[in-house]
């Protein structure tokens, strides 16, 4: 168990170092797909169950997927770095009005700045195999209704930038 936690911490720190260069914004932007085939999806999400893992999430999406619903699961969540960094493994299901996809993401959430960065891959649907980079801001008072939100008024607003091609390139 101790060896697993140490390995998990080392991997997590490596991911944090890699994600440190990604600039965070305080509000998600809406951008259309560009000529290179890149796409951006915006989201507002909240937690609907958090007693035991996986935690369920719900929300809304927009951007290049079209307006629609967000669903997701937090598969694991580990605090590191003196309790200021939360390393999360999650699946995001984007069910836009025009496009649907599932992304497998590693999310690094900074509890001090209330921001997060994520990296992963589209595992199913539109742009399958594409790389995903994202960001979000933790909002203490969500500007939209969040039915069944177990965190009260807390929500997460952000965006995903999707780049076609194999995840390793």
Secondary structure, DSSP 8 states (H G I E B T S, - for coil): -HHHHHHHHHHHHHHHHHHTTS---SS-------TT--EEEEEEEEEEE-SSSSEEEEEEEEETT-SEEEEEEEEEEEEETTTTEEEEEEEEEEEESS-EEEEEEEEEEETTTTEEEEEEEEEEETTTT-EEEEEEEEESS-SS--TT-TTTT-EEEEEEEEE-S-TT-
